[in-house]
Amino acid sequence: MDRSKFKHKTSISVRNYEVDWQGIVHNANYLLYCEVGRIEYLKDLGAKVDIQSINGNSRVVLVRNEIDYKSPATFDQLLNVYTRTSNVRNTSFVMESMIENAQTGELVATNVAYHVWLDSISGTPMTVGNEFRKLIGAFEGRDCEIV
């Protein structure tokens, strides 16, 4: 992943209950950090991320989540979660995350998350809305492929 393409950052401090018996962050928590980054990214862009939008005419579901672990994080460490949208297709979009140690800049993990836009009643894929496309395009510019 090209770090220069990431324009959004969220910082997270590792809490004691996120650390496993080996003294490092449990592997599942890195996915939660990426999810926090995605939600903050969408909120900062002005996307509606609330219970009314979730229960509206459409919904977004995560259909695939890829993660590569690069180095461990430990208790009380400050992490920077960088988030971007890399592409928007007809009924789906892809978001990427990079987690870095805020103090050293060491890469902790990378994530690619695939989302599908669904009709809330039928559950079938539907076209990603124009408002969402415009928000992403305005923020990401040339760094996001929008079809």
Backbone as JSON Lines, residues from 0, in Angstrom:
{"i":0,"aa":"M","n":[0.84,-1.18,0.0],"ca":[0.0,0.0,0.0],"c":[0.89,1.24,0.0]}
{"i":1,"aa":"D","n":[0.44,2.21,-0.75],"ca":[1.18,3.46,-0.87],"c":[0.69,4.44,0.19]}
{"i":2,"aa":"R","n":[1.5,4.67,1.22],"ca":[1.13,5.53,2.35],"c":[0.73,6.94,1.91]}
{"i":3,"aa":"S","n":[1.31,7.42,0.82],"ca":[1.04,8.79,0.37],"c":[-0.4,8.98,-0.12]}
{"i":4,"aa":"K","n":[-1.11,7.9,-0.41],"ca":[-2.5,8.0,-0.88],"c":[-3.52,8.11,0.26]}
{"i":5,"aa":"F","n":[-3.07,7.94,1.49],"ca":[-3.97,7.99,2.64],"c":[-4.06,9.42,3.18]}
{"i":6,"aa":"K","n":[-5.26,9.97,3.16],"ca":[-5.48,11.36,3.59],"c":[-6.17,11.46,4.94]}
{"i":7,"aa":"H","n":[-6.62,10.35,5.49],"ca":[-7.38,10.38,6.75],"c":[-6.66,9.56,7.81]}
{"i":8,"aa":"K","n":[-6.62,10.11,9.04],"ca":[-5.96,9.43,10.16],"c":[-6.84,9.48,11.39]}
{"i":9,"aa":"T","n":[-6.92,8.35,12.09],"ca":[-7.57,8.24,13.4],"c":[-6.55,7.64,14.35]}
{"i":10,"aa":"S","n":[-6.45,8.17,15.54],"ca":[-5.51,7.63,16.53],"c":[-6.26,6.82,17.58]}
{"i":11,"aa":"I","n":[-5.64,5.71,17.97],"ca":[-6.24,4.79,18.94],"c":[-5.15,4.37,19.92]}
{"i":12,"aa":"S","n":[-5.49,4.38,21.2],"ca":[-4.57,3.9,22.22],"c":[-4.97,2.48,22.61]}
{"i":13,"aa":"V","n":[-4.01,1.57,22.64],"ca":[-4.29,0.17,22.97],"c":[-4.69,0.08,24.44]}
{"i":14,"aa":"R","n":[-5.84,-0.54,24.68],"ca":[-6.36,-0.72,26.05],"c":[-5.93,-2.08,26.61]}
{"i":15,"aa":"N","n":[-5.91,-2.18,27.93],"ca":[-5.4,-3.39,28.58],"c":[-6.15,-4.65,28.18]}
{"i":16,"aa":"Y","n":[-7.46,-4.59,27.99],"ca":[-8.24,-5.79,27.67],"c":[-8.08,-6.23,26.21]}
{"i":17,"aa":"E","n":[-7.36,-5.47,25.4],"ca":[-7.13,-5.84,24.01],"c":[-5.85,-6.67,23.85]}
{"i":18,"aa":"V","n":[-5.11,-6.81,24.93],"ca":[-3.83,-7.52,24.9],"c":[-4.05,-8.97,25.34]}
{"i":19,"aa":"D","n":[-3.43,-9.91,24.64],"ca":[-3.61,-11.33,24.95],"c":[-2.53,-11.84,25.91]}
{"i":20,"aa":"W","n":[-2.54,-13.12,26.16],"ca":[-1.61,-13.74,27.11],"c":[-0.16,-13.65,26.67]}
{"i":21,"aa":"Q","n":[0.09,-13.29,25.39],"ca":[1.46,-13.11,24.91],"c":[1.97,-11.68,25.12]}
{"i":22,"aa":"G","n":[1.08,-10.81,25.62],"ca":[1.47,-9.43,25.87],"c":[1.35,-8.52,24.66]}
{"i":23,"aa":"I","n":[0.69,-9.02,23.6],"ca":[0.48,-8.22,22.4],"c":[-1.01,-8.13,22.1]}
{"i":24,"aa":"V","n":[-1.37,-7.18,21.25],"ca":[-2.78,-7.02,20.88],"c":[-3.27,-8.31,20.22]}
{"i":25,"aa":"H","n":[-4.43,-8.81,20.67],"ca":[-5.04,-9.99,20.07],"c":[-5.37,-9.7,18.61]}
{"i":26,"aa":"N","n":[-5.14,-10.67,17.76],"ca":[-5.28,-10.47,16.31],"c":[-6.64,-9.9,15.88]}
{"i":27,"aa":"A","n":[-7.72,-10.26,16.53],"ca":[-9.05,-9.78,16.13],"c":[-9.21,-8.29,16.36]}
{"i":28,"aa":"N","n":[-8.48,-7.73,17.31],"ca":[-8.63,-6.31,17.63],"c":[-8.13,-5.39,16.52]}
{"i":29,"aa":"Y","n":[-7.19,-5.86,15.71],"ca":[-6.71,-5.03,14.6],"c":[-7.85,-4.75,13.61]}
{"i":30,"aa":"L","n":[-8.73,-5.74,13.42],"ca":[-9.89,-5.51,12.56],"c":[-10.83,-4.47,13.16]}
{"i":31,"aa":"L","n":[-10.96,-4.48,14.48],"ca":[-11.78,-3.46,15.15],"c":[-11.16,-2.08,14.98]}
{"i":32,"aa":"Y","n":[-9.84,-1.98,15.06],"ca":[-9.18,-0.69,14.85],"c":[-9.45,-0.17,13.44]}
{"i":33,"aa":"C","n":[-9.42,-1.06,12.46],"ca":[-9.7,-0.66,11.08],"c":[-11.15,-0.21,10.94]}
{"i":34,"aa":"E","n":[-12.06,-0.88,11.62],"ca":[-13.47,-0.49,11.58],"c":[-13.66,0.9,12.2]}
{"i":35,"aa":"V","n":[-13.0,1.17,13.31],"ca":[-13.07,2.5,13.91],"c":[-12.56,3.54,12.91]}
{"i":36,"aa":"G","n":[-11.46,3.23,12.24],"ca":[-10.92,4.13,11.23],"c":[-11.9,4.38,10.09]}
{"i":37,"aa":"R","n":[-12.57,3.32,9.62],"ca":[-13.54,3.47,8.52],"c":[-14.72,4.34,8.93]}
{"i":38,"aa":"I","n":[-15.26,4.11,10.13],"ca":[-16.4,4.9,10.6],"c":[-16.01,6.37,10.77]}
{"i":39,"aa":"E","n":[-14.86,6.63,11.37],"ca":[-14.41,8.02,11.54],"c":[-14.17,8.69,10.19]}
{"i":40,"aa":"Y","n":[-13.61,7.95,9.26],"ca":[-13.39,8.45,7.89],"c":[-14.72,8.88,7.27]}
{"i":41,"aa":"L","n":[-15.72,7.99,7.32],"ca":[-17.02,8.29,6.72],"c":[-17.7,9.47,7.41]}
{"i":42,"aa":"K","n":[-17.63,9.51,8.74],"ca":[-18.23,10.63,9.47],"c":[-17.54,11.95,9.12]}
{"i":43,"aa":"D","n":[-16.21,11.93,9.05],"ca":[-15.46,13.14,8.72],"c":[-15.74,13.63,7.3]}
{"i":44,"aa":"L","n":[-16.07,12.71,6.39],"ca":[-16.41,13.1,5.02],"c":[-17.83,13.63,4.91]}
{"i":45,"aa":"G","n":[-18.64,13.4,5.95],"ca":[-20.02,13.87,5.93],"c":[-21.03,12.82,5.53]}
{"i":46,"aa":"A","n":[-20.61,11.56,5.46],"ca":[-21.55,10.47,5.16],"c":[-22.45,10.26,6.37]}
{"i":47,"aa":"K","n":[-23.69,9.87,6.14],"ca":[-24.61,9.59,7.23],"c":[-24.27,8.23,7.82]}
{"i":48,"aa":"V","n":[-23.81,8.25,9.05],"ca":[-23.47,7.02,9.76],"c":[-24.2,7.08,11.1]}
{"i":49,"aa":"D","n":[-25.48,6.7,11.06],"ca":[-26.3,6.69,12.27],"c":[-27.39,5.63,12.1]}
{"i":50,"aa":"I","n":[-28.14,5.39,13.15],"ca":[-29.14,4.32,13.13],"c":[-30.22,4.57,12.09]}
{"i":51,"aa":"Q","n":[-30.56,5.84,11.8],"ca":[-31.58,6.13,10.8],"c":[-31.07,5.76,9.4]}
{"i":52,"aa":"S","n":[-29.81,6.06,9.12],"ca":[-29.29,5.73,7.8],"c":[-29.1,4.22,7.65]}
{"i":53,"aa":"I","n":[-28.78,3.55,8.76],"ca":[-28.62,2.09,8.72],"c":[-29.96,1.42,8.46]}
{"i":54,"aa":"N","n":[-31.04,1.98,8.99],"ca":[-32.37,1.39,8.82],"c":[-33.16,2.05,7.7]}
{"i":55,"aa":"G","n":[-32.51,2.77,6.82],"ca":[-33.17,3.45,5.71],"c":[-33.46,2.51,4.55]}
{"i":56,"aa":"N","n":[-33.45,3.03,3.32],"ca":[-33.76,2.25,2.13],"c":[-32.62,1.34,1.68]}
{"i":57,"aa":"S","n":[-31.44,1.61,2.17],"ca":[-30.3,0.8,1.79],"c":[-29.42,0.55,3.0]}
{"i":58,"aa":"R","n":[-28.52,-0.4,2.85],"ca":[-27.55,-0.68,3.9],"c":[-26.27,-1.14,3.25]}
{"i":59,"aa":"V","n":[-25.21,-1.03,3.98],"ca":[-23.9,-1.45,3.49],"c":[-23.43,-2.6,4.36]}
{"i":60,"aa":"V","n":[-22.97,-3.68,3.72],"ca":[-22.47,-4.83,4.46],"c":[-21.02,-5.12,4.06]}
{"i":61,"aa":"L","n":[-20.27,-5.54,5.03],"ca":[-18.89,-5.96,4.8],"c":[-18.94,-7.4,4.31]}
{"i":62,"aa":"V","n":[-18.36,-7.67,3.14],"ca":[-18.43,-9.02,2.58],"c":[-17.08,-9.74,2.57]}
{"i":63,"aa":"R","n":[-16.01,-8.97,2.74],"ca":[-14.67,-9.59,2.77],"c":[-13.74,-8.66,3.52]}
{"i":64,"aa":"N","n":[-12.9,-9.24,4.37],"ca":[-11.97,-8.47,5.18],"c":[-10.62,-9.16,5.14]}
{"i":65,"aa":"E","n":[-9.62,-8.52,4.54],"ca":[-8.27,-9.09,4.44],"c":[-7.35,-8.3,5.37]}
{"i":66,"aa":"I","n":[-6.51,-9.0,6.1],"ca":[-5.56,-8.3,6.97],"c":[-4.2,-8.99,6.91]}
{"i":67,"aa":"D","n":[-3.17,-8.18,6.89],"ca":[-1.8,-8.67,6.97],"c":[-1.16,-8.04,8.2]}
{"i":68,"aa":"Y","n":[-0.65,-8.9,9.08],"ca":[-0.01,-8.45,10.3],"c":[1.47,-8.27,10.04]}
{"i":69,"aa":"K","n":[2.0,-7.11,10.39],"ca":[3.4,-6.81,10.1],"c":[4.27,-6.77,11.36]}
{"i":70,"aa":"S","n":[3.76,-6.17,12.45],"ca":[4.49,-6.13,13.71],"c":[3.47,-6.0,14.85]}
{"i":71,"aa":"P","n":[3.79,-6.5,16.03],"ca":[2.81,-6.48,17.13],"c":[2.67,-5.1,17.77]}
{"i":72,"aa":"A","n":[1.48,-4.84,18.28],"ca":[1.22,-3.66,19.1],"c":[1.06,-4.13,20.54]}
{"i":73,"aa":"T","n":[1.35,-3.25,21.49],"ca":[1.31,-3.61,22.9],"c":[0.49,-2.61,23.7]}
{"i":74,"aa":"F","n":[0.22,-2.97,24.95],"ca":[-0.59,-2.14,25.84],"c":[-0.12,-0.69,25.88]}
{"i":75,"aa":"D","n":[-1.09,0.23,25.82],"ca":[-0.9,1.66,25.95],"c":[-0.15,2.3,24.79]}
{"i":76,"aa":"Q","n":[0.1,1.53,23.75],"ca":[0.76,2.07,22.57],"c":[-0.25,2.91,21.78]}
{"i":77,"aa":"L","n":[0.19,4.04,21.26],"ca":[-0.66,4.86,20.42],"c":[-0.48,4.41,18.97]}
{"i":78,"aa":"L","n":[-1.61,4.13,18.33],"ca":[-1.61,3.67,16.95],"c":[-2.3,4.7,16.07]}
{"i":79,"aa":"N","n":[-1.78,4.89,14.88],"ca":[-2.44,5.71,13.87],"c":[-3.06,4.78,12.84]}
{"i":80,"aa":"V","n":[-4.35,4.96,12.61],"ca":[-5.07,4.16,11.61],"c":[-5.35,5.08,10.43]}
{"i":81,"aa":"Y","n":[-4.72,4.8,9.31],"ca":[-4.93,5.57,8.09],"c":[-5.96,4.85,7.23]}
{"i":82,"aa":"T","n":[-6.9,5.6,6.68],"ca":[-8.02,4.99,5.95],"c":[-8.23,5.71,4.64]}
{"i":83,"aa":"R","n":[-8.61,4.93,3.62],"ca":[-8.94,5.5,2.32],"c":[-9.95,4.6,1.61]}
{"i":84,"aa":"T","n":[-10.63,5.16,0.62],"ca":[-11.46,4.37,-0.29],"c":[-10.67,4.28,-1.59]}
{"i":85,"aa":"S","n":[-10.38,3.07,-2.02],"ca":[-9.55,2.89,-3.22],"c":[-10.37,2.78,-4.49]}
{"i":86,"aa":"N","n":[-11.61,2.27,-4.38],"ca":[-12.46,2.23,-5.57],"c":[-13.93,2.11,-5.19]}
{"i":87,"aa":"V","n":[-14.75,2.61,-6.1],"ca":[-16.2,2.49,-5.99],"c":[-16.67,1.89,-7.3]}
{"i":88,"aa":"R","n":[-17.34,0.77,-7.22],"ca":[-17.86,0.08,-8.41],"c":[-19.38,0.29,-8.48]}
{"i":89,"aa":"N","n":[-20.06,-0.51,-9.26],"ca":[-21.51,-0.37,-9.42],"c":[-22.25,-0.59,-8.11]}
{"i":90,"aa":"T","n":[-22.02,-1.74,-7.45],"ca":[-22.74,-2.06,-6.21],"c":[-21.82,-2.22,-5.01]}
{"i":91,"aa":"S","n":[-20.54,-1.92,-5.17],"ca":[-19.58,-2.15,-4.08],"c":[-18.52,-1.06,-4.03]}
{"i":92,"aa":"F","n":[-17.8,-1.07,-2.91],"ca":[-16.64,-0.18,-2.78],"c":[-15.62,-0.86,-1.86]}
{"i":93,"aa":"V","n":[-14.37,-0.44,-2.01],"ca":[-13.27,-1.03,-1.26],"c":[-12.6,0.06,-0.43]}
{"i":94,"aa":"M","n":[-12.4,-0.27,0.85],"ca":[-11.67,0.63,1.74],"c":[-10.41,-0.07,2.22]}
{"i":95,"aa":"E","n":[-9.34,0.7,2.33],"ca":[-8.06,0.19,2.78],"c":[-7.65,0.9,4.06]}
{"i":96,"aa":"S","n":[-6.9,0.19,4.89],"ca":[-6.38,0.77,6.14],"c":[-4.93,0.37,6.32]}
{"i":97,"aa":"M","n":[-4.2,1.26,6.95],"ca":[-2.84,0.98,7.4],"c":[-2.78,1.37,8.87]}
{"i":98,"aa":"I","n":[-2.25,0.5,9.7],"ca":[-2.07,0.81,11.11],"c":[-0.57,0.95,11.36]}
{"i":99,"aa":"E","n":[-0.19,2.08,11.97],"ca":[1.21,2.34,12.27],"c":[1.39,2.66,13.74]}
{"i":100,"aa":"N","n":[2.54,2.33,14.28],"ca":[2.93,2.76,15.61],"c":[3.15,4.27,15.51]}
{"i":101,"aa":"A","n":[2.39,5.05,16.28],"ca":[2.45,6.51,16.18],"c":[3.81,7.06,16.57]}
{"i":102,"aa":"Q","n":[4.5,6.39,17.47],"ca":[5.79,6.89,17.95],"c":[6.92,6.58,16.97]}
{"i":103,"aa":"T","n":[6.92,5.37,16.42],"ca":[8.06,4.95,15.58],"c":[7.76,4.99,14.09]}
{"i":104,"aa":"G","n":[6.48,5.0,13.73],"ca":[6.11,4.93,12.32],"c":[6.16,3.52,11.75]}
{"i":105,"aa":"E","n":[6.47,2.54,12.6],"ca":[6.55,1.16,12.14],"c":[5.17,0.65,11.73]}
{"i":106,"aa":"L","n":[5.1,-0.03,10.59],"ca":[3.86,-0.58,10.09],"c":[3.44,-1.76,10.96]}
{"i":107,"aa":"V","n":[2.2,-1.72,11.46],"ca":[1.67,-2.76,12.33],"c":[0.8,-3.74,11.54]}
{"i":108,"aa":"A","n":[-0.08,-3.21,10.66],"ca":[-0.97,-4.08,9.88],"c":[-1.54,-3.3,8.7]}
{"i":109,"aa":"T","n":[-1.95,-4.05,7.68],"ca":[-2.68,-3.47,6.55],"c":[-3.98,-4.24,6.39]}
{"i":110,"aa":"N","n":[-5.0,-3.55,5.86],"ca":[-6.33,-4.14,5.75],"c":[-6.99,-3.69,4.45]}
{"i":111,"aa":"V","n":[-7.69,-4.62,3.81],"ca":[-8.53,-4.3,2.66],"c":[-9.92,-4.84,2.99]}
{"i":112,"aa":"A","n":[-10.93,-3.95,2.95],"ca":[-12.3,-4.32,3.31],"c":[-13.23,-4.06,2.13]}
{"i":113,"aa":"Y","n":[-13.97,-5.08,1.74],"ca":[-14.88,-5.01,0.6],"c":[-16.32,-4.87,1.12]}
{"i":114,"aa":"H","n":[-17.03,-3.88,0.6],"ca":[-18.4,-3.59,1.04],"c":[-19.36,-3.66,-0.14]}
{"i":115,"aa":"V","n":[-20.58,-4.11,0.14],"ca":[-21.63,-4.15,-0.89],"c":[-22.82,-3.34,-0.4]}
{"i":116,"aa":"W","n":[-23.38,-2.57,-1.31],"ca":[-24.55,-1.73,-1.05],"c":[-25.79,-2.59,-1.31]}
{"i":117,"aa":"L","n":[-26.68,-2.73,-0.33],"ca":[-27.85,-3.59,-0.46],"c":[-29.16,-2.82,-0.29]}
{"i":118,"aa":"D","n":[-30.19,-3.29,-0.97],"ca":[-31.55,-2.8,-0.73],"c":[-31.96,-3.37,0.62]}
{"i":119,"aa":"S","n":[-32.44,-2.52,1.52],"ca":[-32.73,-2.97,2.89],"c":[-33.93,-3.91,2.97]}
{"i":120,"aa":"I","n":[-34.81,-3.88,1.99],"ca":[-35.99,-4.75,2.03],"c":[-35.7,-6.1,1.38]}
{"i":121,"aa":"S","n":[-35.19,-6.07,0.14],"ca":[-34.96,-7.33,-0.59],"c":[-33.62,-7.97,-0.25]}
{"i":122,"aa":"G","n":[-32.66,-7.17,0.23],"ca":[-31.34,-7.72,0.53],"c":[-30.49,-7.93,-0.71]}
{"i":123,"aa":"T","n":[-30.93,-7.43,-1.85],"ca":[-30.18,-7.61,-3.1],"c":[-29.27,-6.4,-3.33]}
{"i":124,"aa":"P","n":[-28.15,-6.64,-4.01],"ca":[-27.23,-5.52,-4.29],"c":[-27.92,-4.43,-5.11]}
{"i":125,"aa":"M","n":[-27.57,-3.19,-4.77],"ca":[-28.1,-2.05,-5.5],"c":[-26.96,-1.08,-5.82]}
{"i":126,"aa":"T","n":[-27.19,-0.19,-6.73],"ca":[-26.17,0.76,-7.15],"c":[-25.76,1.67,-6.0]}
{"i":127,"aa":"V","n":[-24.45,1.84,-5.86],"ca":[-23.93,2.76,-4.86],"c":[-24.45,4.16,-5.18]}
{"i":128,"aa":"G","n":[-25.0,4.85,-4.2],"ca":[-25.63,6.14,-4.4],"c":[-24.7,7.23,-4.9]}
{"i":129,"aa":"N","n":[-25.26,8.16,-5.66],"ca":[-24.49,9.27,-6.21],"c":[-23.93,10.18,-5.13]}
{"i":130,"aa":"E","n":[-24.69,10.38,-4.06],"ca":[-24.2,11.25,-2.97],"c":[-22.92,10.68,-2.37]}
{"i":131,"aa":"F","n":[-22.89,9.36,-2.15],"ca":[-21.7,8.7,-1.62],"c":[-20.55,8.82,-2.6]}
{"i":132,"aa":"R","n":[-20.81,8.59,-3.87],"ca":[-19.78,8.7,-4.92],"c":[-19.16,10.11,-4.92]}
{"i":133,"aa":"K","n":[-20.01,11.13,-4.8],"ca":[-19.53,12.51,-4.8],"c":[-18.67,12.8,-3.58]}
{"i":134,"aa":"L","n":[-19.1,12.33,-2.4],"ca":[-18.32,12.54,-1.18],"c":[-16.92,11.92,-1.31]}
{"i":135,"aa":"I","n":[-16.9,10.69,-1.78],"ca":[-15.62,9.98,-1.92],"c":[-14.76,10.66,-2.98]}
{"i":136,"aa":"G","n":[-15.35,10.96,-4.12],"ca":[-14.6,11.59,-5.21],"c":[-14.01,12.93,-4.8]}
{"i":137,"aa":"A","n":[-14.78,13.73,-4.07],"ca":[-14.3,15.05,-3.63],"c":[-13.13,14.91,-2.67]}
{"i":138,"aa":"F","n":[-13.16,13.9,-1.81],"ca":[-12.09,13.74,-0.82],"c":[-10.87,13.03,-1.41]}
{"i":139,"aa":"E","n":[-11.09,11.94,-2.11],"ca":[-9.98,11.11,-2.6],"c":[-9.38,11.61,-3.91]}
{"i":140,"aa":"G","n":[-10.17,12.29,-4.71],"ca":[-9.66,12.77,-5.99],"c":[-9.18,11.64,-6.88]}
{"i":141,"aa":"R","n":[-8.02,11.81,-7.47],"ca":[-7.46,10.83,-8.41],"c":[-7.01,9.53,-7.75]}
{"i":142,"aa":"D","n":[-6.96,9.53,-6.42],"ca":[-6.5,8.35,-5.71],"c":[-7.57,7.28,-5.53]}
{"i":143,"aa":"C","n":[-8.77,7.53,-6.06],"ca":[-9.86,6.56,-5.98],"c":[-10.45,6.36,-7.38]}
{"i":144,"aa":"E","n":[-10.54,5.11,-7.78],"ca":[-11.16,4.79,-9.07],"c":[-12.67,4.66,-8.85]}
{"i":145,"aa":"I","n":[-13.43,5.53,-9.48],"ca":[-14.89,5.5,-9.35],"c":[-15.47,5.15,-10.71]}
{"i":146,"aa":"V","n":[-16.18,4.02,-10.78],"ca":[-16.75,3.52,-12.03],"c":[-18.2,3.92,-12.11]}
